[in-house]
Amino acid sequence: MVINVEQALDEALLAMRMLRKSIVDHGHLEAMADLDAVMANAIAAAEQKRTEIDREKSA
């Protein structure tokens, strides 16, 4: 169960990282390059948002 936005972002980041690793580990990167690129962008955006939330909390 999601308790807050930070936890939701953390769990989403973990899931996306695990999926990307699975794609690479199983040798499907070439076939799924477009999906990998989209996930890389999503991870970057989620990490940026998570950093912003942490900064706002510490301010």
Secondary structure, 3 states (H helix, E strand, C coil): CCCCHHHHHHHHHHHHHHHHHHHHHCCCCCCCHHHHHHHHHHHHHHHHHHHHHHHHHHC
